[in-house]
């Protein structure tokens, strides 16, 4: 069984109404990453110095050595940058992504965070790469991060963000902690529920674009105006969407050693002044957003076709194409994933099998369909789906003259084309069905075969929408 684990559909075209408190048009969430004192350093038991996210673009790790310039750049974040941002942001609800070992080395800063009422979420035990760790190593680090965080701050974290994560991180974090949210995702502008660690876990996505880290990478921001402009444009776009009835969340990522520099802090101030000048803006911590989402949009159990075994999948969808379970069997063997857990997704998989089948097999699907208002309907021998569809178009309440007309048209059509007249009756009235019947009798056999196949696919689509929802 081939399964594709990535969720490429999310909320799709119709995201849920966020219903932010007070009818806010946008939620603005600011994260301050506190990593200073937890980065790679032989003082911390690491093999080499840090090389990531500093003023030294393109830095390389120094195996077995301390890197004085790198250390002092990180020290700036703790010594000066943090306090500048604390003064600038002190009145706003902020979430700190605090690395546990960094927090343990910065008691004054922790007290200042708590004094400002900021949420302190966990940013892991150390600010290092996790991609090459075994699941057992990473699990141990997560548990130790929670323990140390609780010891240093006085309470367990309700939010989690590793950042430099592995493919196991989200599952391990969901398994290890009772987190209100996990933020190791950049996949959406709204929170969403995911199955992780054997449960429904709320994900509050983070950002890499509205993030001062772009000052420390090639082709990123080079001056404060670019940072300010990007934040303003992001806010204005999401604010406009909120005015149009689709409120979203704007995440902003900051680092003490980067945004804490004077020129960047001033750009940040101008961007925040712009945002605060608008009505209907909800500045919130991630914890507040998570609690709101859990209450307003709790997880809803739903069928997940991509996780069904073949027996159940065929039982559920084998009748979508009339009397043709082989189509569902073939669809189950395709590369299915979360994108196929909707009516559109299942229909896509079924239709692919139908379309790629031989003409003979497709003809078998066409001939499996009953005549409209024919003998099987009169004898009550239609499938439940066909019975409901024909009844919905009023074909179960024909006059004698109408029944005679349908019989004559059915006979003429079948004699001409070799398969019954097929139309998605849910899209029609009795009168429009009769008109289509007469019009299509004039088609060539090839054209009518193609049209009948399209109608079969449309019937399947309607049945799936009724079964799984739009």
Backbone torsions as a table, in degrees:
resi	resn	phi	psi	omega
1	UNK	NA	124.1	-179.6
2	UNK	-99.0	124.8	179.6
3	UNK	-131.7	140.0	-178.3
4	UNK	-107.8	112.2	-167.8
5	UNK	-78.0	-18.3	-174.7
6	UNK	-72.9	139.2	178.8
7	UNK	-92.6	101.0	-176.2
8	UNK	-97.9	7.8	-177.1
9	UNK	-114.8	-39.4	179.7
10	UNK	55.6	-131.5	179.7
11	UNK	-81.6	-11.1	-179.8
12	UNK	68.0	-150.6	-174.5
13	UNK	-72.9	-20.9	-173.4
14	UNK	-122.5	86.7	177.8
15	UNK	-72.5	152.8	178.4
16	UNK	-67.4	151.5	175.3
17	UNK	-69.0	120.3	-174.1
18	UNK	-62.8	-33.3	-179.2
19	UNK	55.0	47.2	178.6
20	UNK	-58.7	150.6	-179.2
21	UNK	-54.3	141.4	178.6
22	UNK	69.4	14.3	-179.2
23	UNK	69.5	25.2	-177.4
24	UNK	-58.2	145.4	-179.5
25	UNK	-87.3	-15.0	179.9
26	UNK	-157.8	145.1	170.7
27	UNK	-105.8	126.9	178.2
28	UNK	-108.2	123.3	-175.9
29	UNK	-124.0	118.9	-178.1
30	UNK	-106.1	127.6	176.7
31	UNK	-109.3	131.4	170.5
32	UNK	-110.9	112.4	178.9
33	UNK	-79.9	125.6	176.2
34	UNK	-112.5	101.3	-172.6
35	UNK	-121.8	-9.7	-173.4
36	UNK	-65.0	123.9	-177.2
37	UNK	97.7	2.5	178.8
38	UNK	-124.4	-0.2	-176.2
39	UNK	-74.2	170.2	177.7
40	UNK	-56.8	128.3	-177.7
41	UNK	-166.8	136.9	179.9
42	UNK	-65.3	-20.1	173.0
43	UNK	-63.5	-25.9	-177.6
44	UNK	-97.5	10.0	179.9
45	UNK	87.0	12.1	179.9
46	UNK	-89.8	164.5	-175.0
47	UNK	-81.1	-19.0	-174.9
48	UNK	-154.8	174.8	179.3
49	UNK	-78.8	166.0	178.5
50	UNK	-70.6	149.9	178.6
51	UNK	-135.7	6.9	-171.0
52	UNK	-118.5	138.9	168.5
53	UNK	60.7	64.8	175.2
54	UNK	-144.8	-176.6	176.6
55	UNK	-70.3	-15.7	-179.1
56	UNK	-89.8	85.1	-179.2
57	UNK	-64.3	131.7	-179.6
58	UNK	79.4	16.4	179.3
59	UNK	-59.7	151.4	177.3
60	UNK	-118.4	146.1	177.0
61	UNK	-64.9	144.5	176.2
62	UNK	-104.4	100.2	-178.3
63	UNK	-59.4	129.4	174.5
64	UNK	71.4	6.8	-178.2
65	UNK	-129.6	150.3	167.6
66	UNK	-80.4	149.1	-179.0
67	UNK	-115.9	101.1	-172.2
68	UNK	-59.2	-46.0	-178.0
69	UNK	-63.4	-42.7	179.4
70	UNK	-64.2	-44.5	179.9
71	UNK	-60.1	-42.8	-176.1
72	UNK	-70.3	-30.0	174.6
73	UNK	-65.4	-40.9	176.1
74	UNK	-68.9	-39.1	178.9
75	UNK	-58.9	-35.6	179.2
76	UNK	-57.6	-40.2	-179.7
77	UNK	-59.0	-42.0	-179.4
78	UNK	-77.0	-41.2	-172.9
79	UNK	-77.8	-38.7	-172.8
80	UNK	-125.9	-48.1	-175.1
81	UNK	-60.2	-43.7	-179.6
82	UNK	-58.0	-46.2	-174.3
83	UNK	-69.6	-33.1	176.2
84	UNK	-65.1	-45.0	179.5
85	UNK	-70.2	-32.1	176.2
86	UNK	-62.7	-41.6	177.1
87	UNK	-67.3	-39.2	-177.2
88	UNK	-71.9	-38.2	-172.4
89	UNK	-105.1	-0.1	-169.2
90	UNK	-53.4	-31.5	-177.1
91	UNK	-88.4	-2.9	-178.1
92	UNK	-100.9	152.2	174.4
93	UNK	-76.1	112.9	-173.9
94	UNK	-116.7	146.6	168.6
95	UNK	-105.2	127.2	173.9
96	UNK	-96.4	125.3	166.7
97	UNK	-88.7	96.9	-174.1
98	UNK	-101.6	119.3	173.7
99	UNK	-71.6	129.8	-170.4
100	UNK	-57.8	-44.2	-179.1
101	UNK	-69.5	-29.2	175.2
102	UNK	-70.2	-42.5	178.1
103	UNK	-61.4	-39.8	-179.2
104	UNK	-63.4	-26.4	-179.5
105	UNK	-93.8	5.5	-175.2
106	UNK	-138.0	64.1	-176.7
107	UNK	-61.7	-36.9	179.6
108	UNK	-64.5	-42.1	180.0
109	UNK	-66.4	-39.2	178.1
110	UNK	-61.8	-43.4	178.4
111	UNK	-61.8	-38.9	179.5
112	UNK	-67.0	-39.5	176.5
113	UNK	-59.9	-47.7	-178.4
114	UNK	-67.7	-36.5	177.9
115	UNK	-63.8	-30.6	178.5
116	UNK	-83.6	-3.7	-179.4
117	UNK	76.6	20.8	-179.1
118	UNK	-76.3	146.5	171.3
119	UNK	-75.7	135.6	174.8
120	UNK	-113.7	105.0	177.0
121	UNK	-93.2	165.3	-178.8
122	UNK	-88.6	134.6	176.6
123	UNK	-113.5	28.8	178.5
124	UNK	88.9	-178.5	-178.6
125	UNK	-82.1	-44.8	178.8
126	UNK	-136.2	152.1	-178.9
127	UNK	-91.0	78.6	-175.4
128	UNK	-138.9	169.4	177.1
129	UNK	-70.8	142.7	178.1
130	UNK	-116.0	-3.1	-171.9
131	UNK	-62.5	-28.9	-177.9
132	UNK	-99.4	3.4	177.5
133	UNK	-78.0	147.4	170.4
134	UNK	-70.9	161.1	177.6
135	UNK	-59.4	-36.0	-179.5
136	UNK	-66.7	-42.5	178.2
137	UNK	-63.0	-46.0	-177.3
138	UNK	-68.0	-38.7	177.1
139	UNK	-59.1	-43.2	179.9
140	UNK	-63.4	-39.7	179.5
141	UNK	-66.3	-38.5	178.5
142	UNK	-63.2	-46.6	179.6
143	UNK	-62.3	-40.5	179.5
144	UNK	-69.1	-35.5	177.3
145	UNK	-62.1	-43.4	179.2
146	UNK	-64.4	-43.4	-179.7
147	UNK	-62.0	-48.8	-177.2
148	UNK	-68.1	-40.0	176.6
149	UNK	-56.8	-46.1	-179.9
150	UNK	-63.8	-40.8	179.2
151	UNK	-64.4	-40.4	-175.3
152	UNK	-79.4	-41.1	-173.8
153	UNK	-97.2	-18.3	-179.3
154	UNK	96.0	-6.2	177.9
155	UNK	-151.9	153.6	-179.9
156	UNK	-72.0	147.3	178.2
157	UNK	-70.9	143.9	175.4
158	UNK	-100.2	-8.6	177.7
159	UNK	-127.4	154.7	-177.7
160	UNK	-136.6	138.1	171.9
161	UNK	-151.3	113.1	176.7
162	UNK	-80.7	-46.5	-179.8
163	UNK	88.4	-75.0	179.6
164	UNK	-88.6	69.5	-163.0
165	UNK	-97.9	176.3	175.9
166	UNK	-110.5	178.1	175.2
167	UNK	-70.2	-12.5	-179.1
168	UNK	-95.8	-10.2	-166.0
169	UNK	-57.4	-51.5	-173.9
170	UNK	-63.0	-44.4	178.2
171	UNK	-62.5	-43.5	-178.2
172	UNK	-66.5	-41.5	179.5
173	UNK	-66.0	-43.0	178.8
174	UNK	-63.1	-36.4	179.8
175	UNK	-71.1	-36.1	-170.5
176	UNK	-84.1	-34.0	-172.7
177	UNK	-126.8	156.8	175.6
178	UNK	-90.3	69.2	-172.9
179	UNK	-86.2	135.0	173.0
180	UNK	-66.2	-27.9	178.2
181	UNK	-159.2	158.3	168.8
182	UNK	-124.8	140.6	-174.6
183	UNK	-114.5	13.4	178.1
184	UNK	-78.7	67.5	176.5
185	UNK	-163.2	150.7	176.5
186	UNK	-129.5	26.7	-162.7
187	UNK	-91.4	-3.8	-174.4
188	UNK	-159.4	169.5	173.6
189	UNK	-100.1	5.8	179.0
190	UNK	-138.3	155.2	171.2
191	UNK	-61.3	156.4	176.5
192	UNK	-153.7	158.2	179.6
193	UNK	-94.3	141.1	177.4
194	UNK	-137.1	151.5	173.0
195	UNK	-82.6	115.0	-177.9
196	UNK	-149.7	140.3	-180.0
197	UNK	59.2	26.9	178.3
198	UNK	78.9	16.8	-178.9
199	UNK	-150.9	172.6	172.7
200	UNK	-79.2	116.2	-178.1
201	UNK	-115.9	129.5	177.6
202	UNK	-77.4	131.6	176.0
203	UNK	-109.5	124.2	172.8
204	UNK	-110.0	100.0	-170.4
205	UNK	-62.0	152.8	178.9
206	UNK	-107.4	-168.1	-174.2
207	UNK	-137.7	146.1	168.8
208	UNK	-118.6	-6.3	179.5
209	UNK	-95.2	-48.2	175.0
210	UNK	-84.7	61.9	-169.1
211	UNK	-143.5	131.2	-178.9
212	UNK	-67.8	-7.8	175.3
213	UNK	-57.8	-21.0	-178.7
214	UNK	-71.0	-9.0	170.0
215	UNK	-75.6	-17.6	-172.2
216	UNK	-110.3	13.5	178.5
217	UNK	-127.1	158.6	176.3
218	UNK	-66.7	144.8	-178.8
219	UNK	62.9	27.3	176.9
220	UNK	-103.1	-154.6	177.6
221	UNK	-74.1	139.7	176.7
222	UNK	-112.6	-17.8	177.1
223	UNK	-146.3	167.8	-175.2
224	UNK	-63.2	-33.3	-179.1
225	UNK	-60.3	-37.9	179.5
226	UNK	-65.9	-41.6	177.6
227	UNK	-61.9	-49.9	179.8
228	UNK	-59.4	-46.7	-177.8
229	UNK	-61.5	-41.2	-178.6
230	UNK	-67.9	-41.7	177.5
231	UNK	-63.3	-43.3	179.8
232	UNK	-63.6	-45.9	-179.6
233	UNK	-63.1	-40.3	178.2
234	UNK	-63.2	-45.1	177.9
235	UNK	-61.2	-47.5	-175.5
236	UNK	-62.8	-38.9	179.0
237	UNK	-65.0	-48.0	-178.6
238	UNK	-69.6	-34.0	177.7
239	UNK	-64.4	-42.1	178.3
240	UNK	-63.3	-39.6	176.8
241	UNK	-63.9	-37.3	176.6
242	UNK	-65.1	-39.3	176.4
243	UNK	-62.8	-30.8	-179.9
244	UNK	-83.8	5.8	175.6
245	UNK	97.3	12.8	179.8
246	UNK	-129.3	70.9	-178.2
247	UNK	-61.6	142.0	-179.5
248	UNK	-127.7	-173.2	179.6
249	UNK	-122.0	133.1	173.8
250	UNK	-105.7	119.1	175.1
251	UNK	-99.4	139.1	176.9
252	UNK	-127.1	125.8	-178.7
253	UNK	-107.8	128.9	-178.5
254	UNK	-127.8	154.1	175.6
255	UNK	-131.5	137.7	-174.8
256	UNK	-57.1	-41.9	-175.2
257	UNK	-78.5	-10.7	-178.0
258	UNK	-108.6	-68.5	179.0
259	UNK	-67.2	-18.1	179.1
260	UNK	-73.4	-9.4	174.8
261	UNK	-70.0	143.6	-170.8
262	UNK	-54.2	-48.0	-176.8
263	UNK	-63.5	-36.0	179.8
264	UNK	-77.3	-37.1	178.7
265	UNK	-62.0	-37.5	178.7
266	UNK	-66.0	-40.3	177.0
267	UNK	-63.0	-41.2	177.3
268	UNK	-61.4	-41.7	179.8
269	UNK	-60.4	-44.5	-180.0
270	UNK	-62.8	-40.4	179.2
271	UNK	-64.7	-41.8	179.0
272	UNK	-67.4	-37.8	176.5
273	UNK	-59.3	-40.2	177.8
274	UNK	-61.3	-46.1	-178.5
275	UNK	-66.4	-41.7	-178.3
276	UNK	-70.5	-13.8	177.2
277	UNK	-81.5	0.2	179.7
278	UNK	-105.6	149.2	173.8
279	UNK	-82.6	156.2	174.5
280	UNK	71.8	34.4	177.6
281	UNK	-111.3	122.3	179.5
282	UNK	-103.1	104.6	170.9
283	UNK	-81.9	127.3	-172.5
284	UNK	-148.2	157.9	170.4
285	UNK	-80.7	165.6	175.6
286	UNK	-65.5	-34.9	177.9
287	UNK	-61.3	-43.7	178.9
288	UNK	-64.0	-42.2	178.6
289	UNK	-63.7	-43.1	-179.5
290	UNK	-63.5	-44.4	-179.4
291	UNK	-64.6	-39.8	177.0
292	UNK	-62.6	-45.0	-175.9
293	UNK	-66.7	-40.8	179.8
294	UNK	-62.3	-33.0	179.6
295	UNK	-81.4	-43.7	-175.8
296	UNK	-81.9	-29.0	-175.7
297	UNK	-136.8	65.3	-179.6
298	UNK	-65.2	159.6	179.5
299	UNK	-64.1	140.6	-178.9
300	UNK	-115.2	119.1	177.4
301	UNK	-59.8	135.6	179.4
302	UNK	-150.0	159.0	178.2
303	UNK	-66.1	138.2	176.7
304	UNK	-122.2	88.0	-176.2
305	UNK	-54.4	-34.3	-176.4
306	UNK	-67.0	-16.7	179.6
307	UNK	-99.8	-2.1	-178.0
308	UNK	-75.8	146.4	170.3
309	UNK	-74.8	169.9	-171.6
310	UNK	-63.8	-39.2	-178.0
311	UNK	-60.4	-46.9	-179.0
312	UNK	-69.9	-40.1	-179.3
313	UNK	-59.0	-45.2	-179.9
314	UNK	-68.4	-37.1	177.4
315	UNK	-62.3	-37.2	-178.4
316	UNK	-77.3	-38.7	-168.3
317	UNK	-123.5	4.4	-178.6
318	UNK	-66.5	-21.7	-179.5
319	UNK	-100.2	3.8	-178.7
320	UNK	-64.6	-43.7	167.5
321	UNK	-93.4	120.1	-167.1
322	UNK	-47.5	118.6	174.3
323	UNK	51.5	37.9	-176.6
324	UNK	-135.6	65.0	-178.2
325	UNK	-62.9	-19.3	179.7
326	UNK	-61.0	-25.6	178.6
327	UNK	-69.2	-44.6	177.4
328	UNK	-65.1	-37.4	178.0
329	UNK	-61.0	-44.1	178.8
330	UNK	-67.6	-37.8	-179.8
331	UNK	-64.3	-37.3	-179.4
332	UNK	-63.9	-25.3	-179.2
333	UNK	-83.6	-7.0	179.4
334	UNK	-77.1	173.3	177.7
335	UNK	-79.1	89.8	-179.1
336	UNK	-94.7	155.3	177.9
337	UNK	-160.3	-168.1	-179.1
338	UNK	-53.7	-30.1	178.8
339	UNK	-66.1	-13.6	179.1
340	UNK	-103.3	14.5	179.0
341	UNK	-95.2	23.9	177.5
342	UNK	-128.5	169.8	177.0
343	UNK	-59.3	-43.1	179.6
344	UNK	-63.9	-40.9	-178.7
345	UNK	-66.3	-46.2	178.7
346	UNK	-64.5	-41.0	179.5
347	UNK	-60.8	-40.7	179.1
348	UNK	-59.6	-44.6	-178.8
349	UNK	-66.0	-44.8	179.9
350	UNK	-64.6	-43.3	-177.5
351	UNK	-64.9	-35.2	178.3
352	UNK	-60.2	-43.0	179.8
353	UNK	-66.4	-43.6	179.1
354	UNK	-61.7	-45.9	-176.3
355	UNK	-66.8	-33.0	-176.4
356	UNK	-87.6	-3.1	179.2
357	UNK	-74.4	162.0	177.7
358	UNK	-66.1	161.0	177.9
359	UNK	-60.7	-35.3	180.0
360	UNK	-62.6	-43.3	179.9
361	UNK	-69.4	-39.1	177.1
362	UNK	-65.0	-38.0	176.0
363	UNK	-60.9	-37.1	177.1
364	UNK	-60.9	-35.8	176.7
365	UNK	-67.3	-41.4	-179.7
366	UNK	-63.6	-44.6	-176.9
367	UNK	-72.8	-14.0	175.6
368	UNK	-74.9	-15.8	179.5
369	UNK	-79.0	143.7	179.4
370	UNK	-80.6	160.3	170.3
371	UNK	-64.1	149.1	174.6
372	UNK	-72.5	126.9	179.3
373	UNK	54.5	36.8	-176.5
374	UNK	-95.5	-161.2	-174.4
375	UNK	-66.6	-35.7	179.5
376	UNK	-65.0	-39.0	178.1
377	UNK	-64.0	-43.3	-179.7
378	UNK	-63.7	-32.2	-178.8
379	UNK	-89.7	1.1	179.7
380	UNK	68.3	32.6	-175.6
381	UNK	-109.4	14.4	176.8
382	UNK	-77.5	159.4	169.2
383	UNK	-63.2	160.3	179.6
384	UNK	-59.4	-37.9	-179.3
385	UNK	-65.2	-47.3	-179.3
386	UNK	-64.7	-38.8	178.1
387	UNK	-59.1	-48.3	-178.7
388	UNK	-65.3	-39.0	-178.5
389	UNK	-66.5	-45.7	-179.2
390	UNK	-67.6	-36.5	177.7
391	UNK	-66.5	-36.7	179.7
392	UNK	-62.7	-25.8	177.9
393	UNK	-95.6	6.2	178.2
394	UNK	80.2	14.1	-177.2
395	UNK	-78.3	-6.1	175.1
396	UNK	-91.5	0.2	-177.1
397	UNK	-127.9	45.8	-178.0
398	UNK	-81.8	148.6	169.7
399	UNK	-75.5	168.0	178.6
400	UNK	-60.3	-39.9	179.6
401	UNK	-65.6	-41.7	179.0
402	UNK	-64.7	-39.7	179.6
403	UNK	-65.2	-39.4	177.6
404	UNK	-64.0	-39.9	-180.0
405	UNK	-64.1	-43.7	179.6
406	UNK	-64.0	-40.0	179.8
407	UNK	-62.3	-44.5	180.0
408	UNK	-63.9	-43.0	-179.8
409	UNK	-66.7	-41.1	178.1
410	UNK	-59.7	-45.2	-178.5
411	UNK	-64.4	-43.5	-178.6
412	UNK	-65.9	-41.1	-177.6
413	UNK	-66.4	-47.5	-178.1
414	UNK	-64.9	-38.3	178.5
415	UNK	-64.5	-35.5	-177.6
416	UNK	-77.9	-40.7	-169.9
417	UNK	-110.5	-20.6	178.7
418	UNK	85.9	12.0	175.0
419	UNK	-153.1	159.0	-175.9
420	UNK	-72.3	157.3	175.2
421	UNK	-68.5	125.6	-176.4
422	UNK	-123.1	130.4	177.8
423	UNK	-150.3	143.8	178.4
424	UNK	-75.6	92.6	-170.9
425	UNK	-64.6	-21.8	178.5
426	UNK	-63.2	-21.7	-179.3
427	UNK	-90.8	2.7	-169.3
428	UNK	-136.1	167.8	168.6
429	UNK	-104.9	172.3	178.2
430	UNK	-59.3	-39.7	-178.9
431	UNK	-68.1	-42.5	-178.3
432	UNK	-71.7	-29.0	174.7
433	UNK	-64.1	-45.3	-180.0
434	UNK	-62.0	-40.2	-179.7
435	UNK	-66.0	-42.6	179.5
436	UNK	-65.0	-38.2	178.2
437	UNK	-55.1	-52.3	-176.3
438	UNK	-66.4	-38.8	-178.4
439	UNK	-67.2	-43.5	-174.0
440	UNK	-74.2	-17.9	175.6
441	UNK	-60.7	-22.2	-178.7
442	UNK	-85.9	-6.2	-178.7
443	UNK	-69.3	159.3	168.9
444	UNK	-72.2	164.2	-179.1
445	UNK	-63.5	-42.8	-179.9
446	UNK	-63.5	-44.4	-179.6
447	UNK	-64.5	-38.8	-177.8
448	UNK	-74.8	-32.6	175.4
449	UNK	-62.2	-45.1	179.0
450	UNK	-63.4	-40.6	179.8
451	UNK	-67.0	-40.5	178.6
452	UNK	-62.8	-39.5	177.2
453	UNK	-63.5	-40.6	177.3
454	UNK	-62.4	-40.1	-179.8
455	UNK	-67.5	-37.9	176.2
456	UNK	-60.2	-44.0	179.0
457	UNK	-64.4	-39.4	178.9
458	UNK	-66.2	-40.2	176.8
459	UNK	-59.9	-43.0	178.4
460	UNK	-62.2	-41.0	179.5
461	UNK	-62.0	-45.3	179.6
462	UNK	-62.4	-41.2	179.7
463	UNK	-63.7	-38.9	179.8
464	UNK	-69.8	-37.9	176.9
465	UNK	-62.0	-41.8	177.9
466	UNK	-66.0	-30.1	-177.1
467	UNK	-83.1	-42.7	-172.0
468	UNK	-111.4	-10.9	-176.0
469	UNK	93.9	158.1	-176.8
470	UNK	-68.7	NA	NA
